[in-house]
Amino acid sequence: MKFPKAVNMYCPRCNTYTKHNVSNYHAGQRRTLAEGQRRYERKLKGYGSTPKPKQKRFAKVNKKVTLVFTCSKCGYKTVKSLGRMKKVELV
């Protein structure tokens, strides 16, 4: 799917329709001291490499695409999910 790099949409901080720059969402680095991460590392520790069996068949073919809309006026960011698709191209 082709998606424009700049979109005119509503900004709740400016309270008007402004130009927003569009970019792909990338997940940040995981926190190593978070409780879930510590629990997962404890599970991986010791004899026997993997705690759970590897998944053989995958039901889903595509990943869900998430876009970040940044207001060009105030810099407010809005995150929206487009759903499942094979490829997103910012044009």
Beta strands, then each sheet from edge to edge (+ up, - down):
strand 1: 2-3
strand 2: 6-11
strand 3: 16-24
strand 4: 63-71
strand 5: 77-85
strand 6: 89-90
sheet 1: 1+ 6+
sheet 2: 2+ 3- 4+ 5-
end
